[in-house]
Amino acid sequence: MRVVGPERSRLTQRAALASVAMALILLLAKGWAAIETDSTAMLGSLADTALDLVASLFTLAGVRIAALPADHDHRFGHGKAEALVALGQVVLIAASALGIGWRAIDRLLNGAPTANAELGIGVSIAAIFGTLLLLAYQRRVIAKTGSLAIQTDNIHYKSDIFLNLAVIAALVVDQLLHVRGADGVFGIVLAVWLLWGAWKAAGDSVNQLMDAEWPADKRTAFLEACHDYPELNGMHDVRTRSSGAHDFIQFHVWVPEEWTVKEAHDRMDAVEEDLQRRFPGTEIFLHLDPEGHTDREGMLPHELTESR
């Protein structure tokens, strides 16, 4: 079960701080290695780590803002700060990919030898082990919190594993096996890989900012749970969206005309409370309609057709 409230905030902020610490360590190590090796692939890895640091700082700020309670100007809370931060990370990842690609093409056209492959390989291996530890910790936090910002952070740290492996391969092939141009080729491959990762990571952020419906399995799980309540047999016009760790669902329910307002209110309050216990972090907006009545305003075209 996912945690919410202060516990979620504590876990996500710890994960963001771990990302910042790891990025700082890797930035220093790769900076030294990039100077010593003059490798485009290593330089690309350094640029990616520098952007990792900026992105991790954004993530830290984002999860802190997202944890703020609802206020007068943000009645639905601040959860979308995570989506904004995640989208900012995507832009940084794409920018680093373009810079790496430009450098790699220049290296292929003009050529330049690399040096001290052993140092670059050693730093890359150390970076892989450090990143694996961070990824394992992030996966635990994501499983408990579902944080979009930490998920996006996790995506580009996963790419770091392949990026460091590519640096190792580039240095081995270019310097140790004396296949010139390998460093530039690997740099281009890394740039394409980063762009692809940025494209995929952008999807969740945009969906949340655009108030996309919940994923099908999540929506289905909630609707199936509603079958346990006879009061919701007339449930219709269901709409869902998410904002950070907060989920929102609204729907209409038909109630018998002979029910008093108080009876309907009391019955539905009990249902809402029970559903919110089963789905922590979900806010339910429920509207009562007389049995058989349908509000046509706001319905989608196919829903209007089906209701006739």
Phi and psi restraints in degrees (value plus and minus 20) as a CYANA .aco file:
   2 ARG   PHI     -97.2   -57.2
   2 ARG   PSI     124.6   164.6
   3 VAL   PHI    -108.4   -68.4
   3 VAL   PSI     135.1   175.1
   4 VAL   PHI    -154.6  -114.6
   4 VAL   PSI     153.1   193.1
   5 GLY   PHI      50.5    90.5
   5 GLY   PSI    -166.7  -126.7
   6 PRO   PHI     -77.8   -37.8
   6 PRO   PSI     -56.6   -16.6
   7 GLU   PHI     -84.5   -44.5
   7 GLU   PSI     -61.3   -21.3
   8 ARG   PHI     -83.1   -43.1
   8 ARG   PSI     -64.4   -24.4
   9 SER   PHI     -79.6   -39.6
   9 SER   PSI     -62.8   -22.8
  10 ARG   PHI     -82.5   -42.5
  10 ARG   PSI     -65.7   -25.7
  11 LEU   PHI     -85.9   -45.9
  11 LEU   PSI     -64.6   -24.6
  12 THR   PHI     -87.9   -47.9
  12 THR   PSI     -56.9   -16.9
  13 GLN   PHI     -89.2   -49.2
  13 GLN   PSI     -56.1   -16.1
  14 ARG   PHI     -84.5   -44.5
  14 ARG   PSI     -61.5   -21.5
  15 ALA   PHI     -85.1   -45.1
  15 ALA   PSI     -59.6   -19.6
  16 ALA   PHI     -85.6   -45.6
  16 ALA   PSI     -60.5   -20.5
  17 LEU   PHI     -85.5   -45.5
  17 LEU   PSI     -57.4   -17.4
  18 ALA   PHI     -83.1   -43.1
  18 ALA   PSI     -58.4   -18.4
  19 SER   PHI     -84.4   -44.4
  19 SER   PSI     -62.4   -22.4
  20 VAL   PHI     -82.2   -42.2
  20 VAL   PSI     -65.5   -25.5
  21 ALA   PHI     -82.7   -42.7
  21 ALA   PSI     -64.4   -24.4
  22 MET   PHI     -84.6   -44.6
  22 MET   PSI     -62.0   -22.0
  23 ALA   PHI     -82.7   -42.7
  23 ALA   PSI     -59.0   -19.0
  24 LEU   PHI     -83.3   -43.3
  24 LEU   PSI     -64.4   -24.4
  25 ILE   PHI     -83.2   -43.2
  25 ILE   PSI     -67.2   -27.2
  26 LEU   PHI     -86.9   -46.9
  26 LEU   PSI     -54.2   -14.2
  27 LEU   PHI     -82.6   -42.6
  27 LEU   PSI     -64.3   -24.3
  28 LEU   PHI     -85.0   -45.0
  28 LEU   PSI     -64.9   -24.9
  29 ALA   PHI     -85.8   -45.8
  29 ALA   PSI     -63.8   -23.8
  30 LYS   PHI     -93.6   -53.6
  30 LYS   PSI     -50.4   -10.4
  31 GLY   PHI     -81.9   -41.9
  31 GLY   PSI     -64.5   -24.5
  32 TRP   PHI     -82.0   -42.0
  32 TRP   PSI     -66.0   -26.0
  33 ALA   PHI     -86.4   -46.4
  33 ALA   PSI     -57.4   -17.4
  34 ALA   PHI     -85.0   -45.0
  34 ALA   PSI     -58.5   -18.5
  35 ILE   PHI     -86.5   -46.5
  35 ILE   PSI     -62.3   -22.3
  36 GLU   PHI     -93.5   -53.5
  36 GLU   PSI     -54.1   -14.1
  37 THR   PHI    -115.6   -75.6
  37 THR   PSI     -45.7    -5.7
  38 ASP   PHI      33.7    73.7
  38 ASP   PSI      18.7    58.7
  39 SER   PHI    -116.2   -76.2
  39 SER   PSI     113.2   153.2
  40 THR   PHI     -84.0   -44.0
  40 THR   PSI     -60.8   -20.8
  41 ALA   PHI     -82.4   -42.4
  41 ALA   PSI     -62.5   -22.5
  42 MET   PHI     -87.4   -47.4
  42 MET   PSI     -58.7   -18.7
  43 LEU   PHI     -82.5   -42.5
  43 LEU   PSI     -60.1   -20.1
  44 GLY   PHI     -82.4   -42.4
  44 GLY   PSI     -60.4   -20.4
  45 SER   PHI     -84.6   -44.6
  45 SER   PSI     -58.7   -18.7
  46 LEU   PHI     -83.6   -43.6
  46 LEU   PSI     -65.4   -25.4
  47 ALA   PHI     -81.4   -41.4
  47 ALA   PSI     -61.0   -21.0
  48 ASP   PHI     -83.7   -43.7
  48 ASP   PSI     -59.7   -19.7
  49 THR   PHI     -87.4   -47.4
  49 THR   PSI     -58.7   -18.7
  50 ALA   PHI     -80.8   -40.8
  50 ALA   PSI     -60.9   -20.9
  51 LEU   PHI     -92.1   -52.1
  51 LEU   PSI     -51.1   -11.1
  52 ASP   PHI     -78.3   -38.3
  52 ASP   PSI     -61.3   -21.3
  53 LEU   PHI     -83.7   -43.7
  53 LEU   PSI     -66.6   -26.6
  54 VAL   PHI     -82.0   -42.0
  54 VAL   PSI     -65.1   -25.1
  55 ALA   PHI     -82.7   -42.7
  55 ALA   PSI     -59.2   -19.2
  56 SER   PHI     -87.0   -47.0
  56 SER   PSI     -55.9   -15.9
  57 LEU   PHI     -85.6   -45.6
  57 LEU   PSI     -60.2   -20.2
  58 PHE   PHI     -81.8   -41.8
  58 PHE   PSI     -61.8   -21.8
  59 THR   PHI     -81.1   -41.1
  59 THR   PSI     -63.7   -23.7
  60 LEU   PHI     -79.9   -39.9
  60 LEU   PSI     -65.4   -25.4
  61 ALA   PHI     -84.0   -44.0
  61 ALA   PSI     -61.3   -21.3
  62 GLY   PHI     -83.4   -43.4
  62 GLY   PSI     -66.1   -26.1
  63 VAL   PHI     -89.1   -49.1
  63 VAL   PSI     -49.5    -9.5
  64 ARG   PHI     -90.0   -50.0
  64 ARG   PSI     -62.6   -22.6
  65 ILE   PHI     -85.8   -45.8
  65 ILE   PSI     -62.9   -22.9
  66 ALA   PHI     -81.9   -41.9
  66 ALA   PSI     -46.5    -6.5
  67 ALA   PHI     -98.7   -58.7
  67 ALA   PSI     -31.5     8.5
  68 LEU   PHI     -84.8   -44.8
  68 LEU   PSI     121.8   161.8
  69 PRO   PHI     -91.8   -51.8
  69 PRO   PSI     144.4   184.4
  70 ALA   PHI     -80.2   -40.2
  70 ALA   PSI     125.6   165.6
  71 ASP   PHI    -154.7  -114.7
  71 ASP   PSI    -191.2  -151.2
  72 HIS   PHI     -80.7   -40.7
  72 HIS   PSI     -56.9   -16.9
  73 ASP   PHI    -111.8   -71.8
  73 ASP   PSI     -33.7     6.3
  74 HIS   PHI    -153.6  -113.6
  74 HIS   PSI      56.6    96.6
  75 ARG   PHI     -89.1   -49.1
  75 ARG   PSI     -40.4    -0.4
  76 PHE   PHI    -117.9   -77.9
  76 PHE   PSI      -6.3    33.7
  77 GLY   PHI      67.8   107.8
  77 GLY   PSI    -191.4  -151.4
  78 HIS   PHI    -136.8   -96.8
  78 HIS   PSI       1.3    41.3
  79 GLY   PHI     -79.1   -39.1
  79 GLY   PSI     -49.9    -9.9
  80 LYS   PHI     -91.7   -51.7
  80 LYS   PSI     -26.7    13.3
  81 ALA   PHI     -78.3   -38.3
  81 ALA   PSI     -54.2   -14.2
  82 GLU   PHI     -84.8   -44.8
  82 GLU   PSI     -61.3   -21.3
  83 ALA   PHI     -87.0   -47.0
  83 ALA   PSI     -58.7   -18.7
  84 LEU   PHI     -83.8   -43.8
  84 LEU   PSI     -63.6   -23.6
  85 VAL   PHI     -84.0   -44.0
  85 VAL   PSI     -63.0   -23.0
  86 ALA   PHI     -81.2   -41.2
  86 ALA   PSI     -59.9   -19.9
  87 LEU   PHI     -87.1   -47.1
  87 LEU   PSI     -57.5   -17.5
  88 GLY   PHI     -82.6   -42.6
  88 GLY   PSI     -58.0   -18.0
  89 GLN   PHI     -81.7   -41.7
  89 GLN   PSI     -60.4   -20.4
  90 VAL   PHI     -80.0   -40.0
  90 VAL   PSI     -63.3   -23.3
  91 VAL   PHI     -81.4   -41.4
  91 VAL   PSI     -62.5   -22.5
  92 LEU   PHI     -84.8   -44.8
  92 LEU   PSI     -61.7   -21.7
  93 ILE   PHI     -82.3   -42.3
  93 ILE   PSI     -63.8   -23.8
  94 ALA   PHI     -84.4   -44.4
  94 ALA   PSI     -60.6   -20.6
  95 ALA   PHI     -83.1   -43.1
  95 ALA   PSI     -62.0   -22.0
  96 SER   PHI     -85.3   -45.3
  96 SER   PSI     -58.1   -18.1
  97 ALA   PHI     -82.3   -42.3
  97 ALA   PSI     -62.7   -22.7
  98 LEU   PHI     -85.8   -45.8
  98 LEU   PSI     -59.9   -19.9
  99 GLY   PHI     -84.5   -44.5
  99 GLY   PSI     -62.0   -22.0
 100 ILE   PHI     -84.5   -44.5
 100 ILE   PSI     -62.7   -22.7
 101 GLY   PHI     -81.9   -41.9
 101 GLY   PSI     -61.9   -21.9
 102 TRP   PHI     -81.4   -41.4
 102 TRP   PSI     -65.2   -25.2
 103 ARG   PHI     -84.4   -44.4
 103 ARG   PSI     -59.8   -19.8
 104 ALA   PHI     -85.9   -45.9
 104 ALA   PSI     -62.0   -22.0
 105 ILE   PHI     -83.7   -43.7
 105 ILE   PSI     -61.5   -21.5
 106 ASP   PHI     -81.2   -41.2
 106 ASP   PSI     -60.0   -20.0
 107 ARG   PHI     -84.4   -44.4
 107 ARG   PSI     -59.9   -19.9
 108 LEU   PHI     -85.8   -45.8
 108 LEU   PSI     -60.8   -20.8
 109 LEU   PHI     -95.1   -55.1
 109 LEU   PSI     -60.1   -20.1
 110 ASN   PHI    -123.4   -83.4
 110 ASN   PSI     -42.5    -2.5
 111 GLY   PHI      50.3    90.3
 111 GLY   PSI     126.8   166.8
 112 ALA   PHI    -193.3  -153.3
 112 ALA   PSI     112.1   152.1
 113 PRO   PHI     -95.5   -55.5
 113 PRO   PSI     129.9   169.9
 114 THR   PHI    -114.6   -74.6
 114 THR   PSI     149.7   189.7
 115 ALA   PHI    -165.9  -125.9
 115 ALA   PSI     141.6   181.6
 116 ASN   PHI      30.7    70.7
 116 ASN   PSI      36.0    76.0
 117 ALA   PHI     -80.7   -40.7
 117 ALA   PSI     -55.7   -15.7
 118 GLU   PHI     -79.5   -39.5
 118 GLU   PSI     -61.1   -21.1
 119 LEU   PHI     -83.9   -43.9
 119 LEU   PSI     -68.1   -28.1
 120 GLY   PHI     -80.6   -40.6
 120 GLY   PSI     -59.8   -19.8
 121 ILE   PHI     -86.8   -46.8
 121 ILE   PSI     -62.3   -22.3
 122 GLY   PHI     -82.9   -42.9
 122 GLY   PSI     -64.1   -24.1
 123 VAL   PHI     -84.2   -44.2
 123 VAL   PSI     -59.6   -19.6
 124 SER   PHI     -86.3   -46.3
 124 SER   PSI     -58.9   -18.9
 125 ILE   PHI     -85.0   -45.0
 125 ILE   PSI     -63.1   -23.1
 126 ALA   PHI     -82.6   -42.6
 126 ALA   PSI     -58.7   -18.7
 127 ALA   PHI     -84.2   -44.2
 127 ALA   PSI     -57.0   -17.0
 128 ILE   PHI     -83.1   -43.1
 128 ILE   PSI     -66.8   -26.8
 129 PHE   PHI     -84.3   -44.3
 129 PHE   PSI     -62.7   -22.7
 130 GLY   PHI     -83.3   -43.3
 130 GLY   PSI     -60.6   -20.6
 131 THR   PHI     -87.5   -47.5
 131 THR   PSI     -57.5   -17.5
 132 LEU   PHI     -81.3   -41.3
 132 LEU   PSI     -60.0   -20.0
 133 LEU   PHI     -83.4   -43.4
 133 LEU   PSI     -63.8   -23.8
 134 LEU   PHI     -83.6   -43.6
 134 LEU   PSI     -63.3   -23.3
 135 LEU   PHI     -81.2   -41.2
 135 LEU   PSI     -60.0   -20.0
 136 ALA   PHI     -83.1   -43.1
 136 ALA   PSI     -61.6   -21.6
 137 TYR   PHI     -87.4   -47.4
 137 TYR   PSI     -62.4   -22.4
 138 GLN   PHI     -81.8   -41.8
 138 GLN   PSI     -59.6   -19.6
 139 ARG   PHI     -80.7   -40.7
 139 ARG   PSI     -59.5   -19.5
 140 ARG   PHI     -83.1   -43.1
 140 ARG   PSI     -63.1   -23.1
 141 VAL   PHI     -87.2   -47.2
 141 VAL   PSI     -62.0   -22.0
 142 ILE   PHI     -81.7   -41.7
 142 ILE   PSI     -61.9   -21.9
 143 ALA   PHI     -82.2   -42.2
 143 ALA   PSI     -52.9   -12.9
 144 LYS   PHI    -107.7   -67.7
 144 LYS   PSI     -47.7    -7.7
 145 THR   PHI    -135.8   -95.8
 145 THR   PSI     -46.7    -6.7
 146 GLY   PHI      47.0    87.0
 146 GLY   PSI       2.5    42.5
 147 SER   PHI     -84.9   -44.9
 147 SER   PSI     103.5   143.5
 148 LEU   PHI     -87.7   -47.7
 148 LEU   PSI     -58.1   -18.1
 149 ALA   PHI     -84.1   -44.1
 149 ALA   PSI     -63.4   -23.4
 150 ILE   PHI     -89.4   -49.4
 150 ILE   PSI     -54.9   -14.9
 151 GLN   PHI     -80.5   -40.5
 151 GLN   PSI     -64.6   -24.6
 152 THR   PHI     -86.9   -46.9
 152 THR   PSI     -59.7   -19.7
 153 ASP   PHI     -78.7   -38.7
 153 ASP   PSI     -61.9   -21.9
 154 ASN   PHI     -83.3   -43.3
 154 ASN   PSI     -57.4   -17.4
 155 ILE   PHI     -82.2   -42.2
 155 ILE   PSI     -67.5   -27.5
 156 HIS   PHI     -98.1   -58.1
 156 HIS   PSI     -39.2     0.8
 157 TYR   PHI     -95.7   -55.7
 157 TYR   PSI     -49.7    -9.7
 158 LYS   PHI     -82.5   -42.5
 158 LYS   PSI     -60.3   -20.3
 159 SER   PHI     -83.8   -43.8
 159 SER   PSI     -46.5    -6.5
 160 ASP   PHI     -83.3   -43.3
 160 ASP   PSI     -52.6   -12.6
 161 ILE   PHI     -79.8   -39.8
 161 ILE   PSI     -71.5   -31.5
 162 PHE   PHI     -86.8   -46.8
 162 PHE   PSI     -54.1   -14.1
 163 LEU   PHI     -83.8   -43.8
 163 LEU   PSI     -64.5   -24.5
 164 ASN   PHI     -88.8   -48.8
 164 ASN   PSI     -56.4   -16.4
 165 LEU   PHI     -83.2   -43.2
 165 LEU   PSI     -59.0   -19.0
 166 ALA   PHI     -86.5   -46.5
 166 ALA   PSI     -57.6   -17.6
 167 VAL   PHI     -81.7   -41.7
 167 VAL   PSI     -64.6   -24.6
 168 ILE   PHI     -79.5   -39.5
 168 ILE   PSI     -67.3   -27.3
 169 ALA   PHI     -82.1   -42.1
 169 ALA   PSI     -62.0   -22.0
 170 ALA   PHI     -81.9   -41.9
 170 ALA   PSI     -64.0   -24.0
 171 LEU   PHI     -88.4   -48.4
 171 LEU   PSI     -58.9   -18.9
 172 VAL   PHI     -85.4   -45.4
 172 VAL   PSI     -68.5   -28.5
 173 VAL   PHI     -89.7   -49.7
 173 VAL   PSI     -62.6   -22.6
 174 ASP   PHI     -92.7   -52.7
 174 ASP   PSI     -67.1   -27.1
 175 GLN   PHI    -119.0   -79.0
 175 GLN   PSI     -66.6   -26.6
 176 LEU   PHI     -97.7   -57.7
 176 LEU   PSI     -55.5   -15.5
 177 LEU   PHI    -117.9   -77.9
 177 LEU   PSI     -24.1    15.9
 178 HIS   PHI      39.9    79.9
 178 HIS   PSI      19.5    59.5
 179 VAL   PHI    -119.9   -79.9
 179 VAL   PSI      77.7   117.7
 180 ARG   PHI     -89.5   -49.5
 180 ARG   PSI     123.4   163.4
 181 GLY   PHI      75.4   115.4
 181 GLY   PSI     -32.2     7.8
 182 ALA   PHI     -83.0   -43.0
 182 ALA   PSI     -57.3   -17.3
 183 ASP   PHI     -80.5   -40.5
 183 ASP   PSI     -63.8   -23.8
 184 GLY   PHI     -86.3   -46.3
 184 GLY   PSI     -61.0   -21.0
 185 VAL   PHI     -82.1   -42.1
 185 VAL   PSI     -66.0   -26.0
 186 PHE   PHI     -84.0   -44.0
 186 PHE   PSI     -54.4   -14.4
 187 GLY   PHI     -81.8   -41.8
 187 GLY   PSI     -61.0   -21.0
 188 ILE   PHI     -86.3   -46.3
 188 ILE   PSI     -62.4   -22.4
 189 VAL   PHI     -80.2   -40.2
 189 VAL   PSI     -62.1   -22.1
 190 LEU   PHI     -83.5   -43.5
 190 LEU   PSI     -59.7   -19.7
 191 ALA   PHI     -82.5   -42.5
 191 ALA   PSI     -63.6   -23.6
 192 VAL   PHI     -84.7   -44.7
 192 VAL   PSI     -61.3   -21.3
 193 TRP   PHI     -79.8   -39.8
 193 TRP   PSI     -64.4   -24.4
 194 LEU   PHI     -85.3   -45.3
 194 LEU   PSI     -60.3   -20.3
 195 LEU   PHI     -82.7   -42.7
 195 LEU   PSI     -60.9   -20.9
 196 TRP   PHI     -84.0   -44.0
 196 TRP   PSI     -62.6   -22.6
 197 GLY   PHI     -83.2   -43.2
 197 GLY   PSI     -59.2   -19.2
 198 ALA   PHI     -84.0   -44.0
 198 ALA   PSI     -61.6   -21.6
 199 TRP   PHI     -81.2   -41.2
 199 TRP   PSI     -64.2   -24.2
 200 LYS   PHI     -88.6   -48.6
 200 LYS   PSI     -60.1   -20.1
 201 ALA   PHI     -87.3   -47.3
 201 ALA   PSI     -47.1    -7.1
 202 ALA   PHI     -86.9   -46.9
 202 ALA   PSI     -48.1    -8.1
 203 GLY   PHI     -77.7   -37.7
 203 GLY   PSI     -71.4   -31.4
 204 ASP   PHI     -83.7   -43.7
 204 ASP   PSI     -59.1   -19.1
 205 SER   PHI     -84.5   -44.5
 205 SER   PSI     -66.6   -26.6
 206 VAL   PHI     -84.5   -44.5
 206 VAL   PSI     -61.8   -21.8
 207 ASN   PHI     -79.2   -39.2
 207 ASN   PSI     -62.0   -22.0
 208 GLN   PHI     -90.6   -50.6
 208 GLN   PSI     -60.8   -20.8
 209 LEU   PHI     -86.9   -46.9
 209 LEU   PSI     -49.0    -9.0
 210 MET   PHI    -112.0   -72.0
 210 MET   PSI     -11.0    29.0
 211 ASP   PHI      37.4    77.4
 211 ASP   PSI      24.6    64.6
 212 ALA   PHI     -85.4   -45.4
 212 ALA   PSI     135.0   175.0
 213 GLU   PHI     -83.8   -43.8
 213 GLU   PSI     137.8   177.8
 214 TRP   PHI     -78.1   -38.1
 214 TRP   PSI     136.2   176.2
 215 PRO   PHI     -77.3   -37.3
 215 PRO   PSI     131.1   171.1
 216 ALA   PHI     -75.8   -35.8
 216 ALA   PSI     -61.9   -21.9
 217 ASP   PHI     -88.2   -48.2
 217 ASP   PSI     -56.1   -16.1
 218 LYS   PHI     -89.2   -49.2
 218 LYS   PSI     -63.3   -23.3
 219 ARG   PHI     -84.1   -44.1
 219 ARG   PSI     -63.2   -23.2
 220 THR   PHI     -82.3   -42.3
 220 THR   PSI     -61.1   -21.1
 221 ALA   PHI     -81.0   -41.0
 221 ALA   PSI     -60.8   -20.8
 222 PHE   PHI     -88.2   -48.2
 222 PHE   PSI     -65.0   -25.0
 223 LEU   PHI     -85.0   -45.0
 223 LEU   PSI     -56.6   -16.6
 224 GLU   PHI     -86.4   -46.4
 224 GLU   PSI     -56.0   -16.0
 225 ALA   PHI     -84.7   -44.7
 225 ALA   PSI     -52.5   -12.5
 226 CYS   PHI     -85.8   -45.8
 226 CYS   PSI     -41.5    -1.5
 227 HIS   PHI     -85.4   -45.4
 227 HIS   PSI     -36.9     3.1
 228 ASP   PHI     -97.9   -57.9
 228 ASP   PSI     -23.8    16.2
 229 TYR   PHI    -140.3  -100.3
 229 TYR   PSI      89.2   129.2
 230 PRO   PHI     -77.4   -37.4
 230 PRO   PSI     -47.9    -7.9
 231 GLU   PHI     -82.9   -42.9
 231 GLU   PSI     -40.7    -0.7
 232 LEU   PHI    -120.8   -80.8
 232 LEU   PSI      -4.5    35.5
 233 ASN   PHI     -80.9   -40.9
 233 ASN   PSI     -48.5    -8.5
 234 GLY   PHI    -117.1   -77.1
 234 GLY   PSI       8.9    48.9
 235 MET   PHI     -90.6   -50.6
 235 MET   PSI     113.5   153.5
 236 HIS   PHI    -177.6  -137.6
 236 HIS   PSI     153.1   193.1
 237 ASP   PHI      33.6    73.6
 237 ASP   PSI      36.2    76.2
 238 VAL   PHI    -105.5   -65.5
 238 VAL   PSI     111.5   151.5
 239 ARG   PHI    -153.9  -113.9
 239 ARG   PSI     121.4   161.4
 240 THR   PHI    -155.0  -115.0
 240 THR   PSI     137.4   177.4
 241 ARG   PHI    -184.1  -144.1
 241 ARG   PSI     148.6   188.6
 242 SER   PHI    -152.8  -112.8
 242 SER   PSI     133.8   173.8
 243 SER   PHI    -164.2  -124.2
 243 SER   PSI      78.0   118.0
 244 GLY   PHI      43.0    83.0
 244 GLY   PSI    -146.2  -106.2
 245 ALA   PHI    -105.7   -65.7
 245 ALA   PSI     -22.7    17.3
 246 HIS   PHI    -118.3   -78.3
 246 HIS   PSI     110.0   150.0
 247 ASP   PHI    -128.1   -88.1
 247 ASP   PSI     124.6   164.6
 248 PHE   PHI    -148.5  -108.5
 248 PHE   PSI     115.5   155.5
 249 ILE   PHI    -157.8  -117.8
 249 ILE   PSI     115.6   155.6
 250 GLN   PHI    -151.0  -111.0
 250 GLN   PSI     125.6   165.6
 251 PHE   PHI    -180.1  -140.1
 251 PHE   PSI     144.4   184.4
 252 HIS   PHI    -124.8   -84.8
 252 HIS   PSI     132.2   172.2
 253 VAL   PHI    -155.9  -115.9
 253 VAL   PSI     111.9   151.9
 254 TRP   PHI     -97.5   -57.5
 254 TRP   PSI     115.6   155.6
 255 VAL   PHI    -147.5  -107.5
 255 VAL   PSI     129.9   169.9
 256 PRO   PHI     -78.1   -38.1
 256 PRO   PSI     120.9   160.9
 257 GLU   PHI     -84.4   -44.4
 257 GLU   PSI     -43.3    -3.3
 258 GLU   PHI     -99.9   -59.9
 258 GLU   PSI     -30.3     9.7
 259 TRP   PHI     -89.3   -49.3
 259 TRP   PSI     119.9   159.9
 260 THR   PHI     -97.5   -57.5
 260 THR   PSI     143.9   183.9
 261 VAL   PHI     -79.0   -39.0
 261 VAL   PSI     -62.0   -22.0
 262 LYS   PHI     -85.1   -45.1
 262 LYS   PSI     -62.8   -22.8
 263 GLU   PHI     -82.9   -42.9
 263 GLU   PSI     -66.1   -26.1
 264 ALA   PHI     -81.7   -41.7
 264 ALA   PSI     -62.9   -22.9
 265 HIS   PHI     -82.4   -42.4
 265 HIS   PSI     -66.2   -26.2
 266 ASP   PHI     -85.6   -45.6
 266 ASP   PSI     -62.9   -22.9
 267 ARG   PHI     -82.8   -42.8
 267 ARG   PSI     -67.2   -27.2
 268 MET   PHI     -90.5   -50.5
 268 MET   PSI     -52.6   -12.6
 269 ASP   PHI     -80.9   -40.9
 269 ASP   PSI     -62.1   -22.1
 270 ALA   PHI     -84.3   -44.3
 270 ALA   PSI     -60.4   -20.4
 271 VAL   PHI     -84.4   -44.4
 271 VAL   PSI     -66.1   -26.1
 272 GLU   PHI     -78.7   -38.7
 272 GLU   PSI     -66.7   -26.7
 273 GLU   PHI     -80.9   -40.9
 273 GLU   PSI     -60.5   -20.5
 274 ASP   PHI     -89.4   -49.4
 274 ASP   PSI     -61.6   -21.6
 275 LEU   PHI     -84.1   -44.1
 275 LEU   PSI     -57.7   -17.7
 276 GLN   PHI     -89.9   -49.9
 276 GLN   PSI     -47.0    -7.0
 277 ARG   PHI     -89.8   -49.8
 277 ARG   PSI     -57.0   -17.0
 278 ARG   PHI     -96.2   -56.2
 278 ARG   PSI     -46.4    -6.4
 279 PHE   PHI    -147.9  -107.9
 279 PHE   PSI      58.9    98.9
 280 PRO   PHI     -79.4   -39.4
 280 PRO   PSI     123.8   163.8
 281 GLY   PHI      62.1   102.1
 281 GLY   PSI     -13.9    26.1
 282 THR   PHI    -126.2   -86.2
 282 THR   PSI     106.5   146.5
 283 GLU   PHI    -122.0   -82.0
 283 GLU   PSI     109.7   149.7
 284 ILE   PHI    -130.1   -90.1
 284 ILE   PSI     108.9   148.9
 285 PHE   PHI    -135.1   -95.1
 285 PHE   PSI      96.6   136.6
 286 LEU   PHI    -141.3  -101.3
 286 LEU   PSI     111.3   151.3
 287 HIS   PHI    -139.4   -99.4
 287 HIS   PSI     113.8   153.8
 288 LEU   PHI    -115.2   -75.2
 288 LEU   PSI     115.1   155.1
 289 ASP   PHI    -142.6  -102.6
 289 ASP   PSI     127.3   167.3
 290 PRO   PHI     -79.9   -39.9
 290 PRO   PSI     126.0   166.0
 291 GLU   PHI     -74.9   -34.9
 291 GLU   PSI     107.2   147.2
 292 GLY   PHI      72.7   112.7
 292 GLY   PSI     -32.2     7.8
 293 HIS   PHI    -101.6   -61.6
 293 HIS   PSI     119.9   159.9
 294 THR   PHI    -148.9  -108.9
 294 THR   PSI     106.8   146.8
 295 ASP   PHI    -103.0   -63.0
 295 ASP   PSI      94.1   134.1
 296 ARG   PHI    -104.7   -64.7
 296 ARG   PSI     -39.8     0.2
 297 GLU   PHI     -87.2   -47.2
 297 GLU   PSI     109.2   149.2
 298 GLY   PHI      68.3   108.3
 298 GLY   PSI     -24.0    16.0
 299 MET   PHI     -95.5   -55.5
 299 MET   PSI     129.3   169.3
 300 LEU   PHI     -94.1   -54.1
 300 LEU   PSI     137.1   177.1
 301 PRO   PHI     -72.9   -32.9
 301 PRO   PSI     -64.4   -24.4
 302 HIS   PHI     -89.4   -49.4
 302 HIS   PSI     -49.5    -9.5
 303 GLU   PHI     -90.3   -50.3
 303 GLU   PSI     -55.8   -15.8
 304 LEU   PHI     -83.1   -43.1
 304 LEU   PSI     -61.7   -21.7
 305 THR   PHI     -84.4   -44.4
 305 THR   PSI     -62.7   -22.7
 306 GLU   PHI     -88.4   -48.4
 306 GLU   PSI     -46.2    -6.2
 307 SER   PHI    -102.6   -62.6
 307 SER   PSI     -29.0    11.0
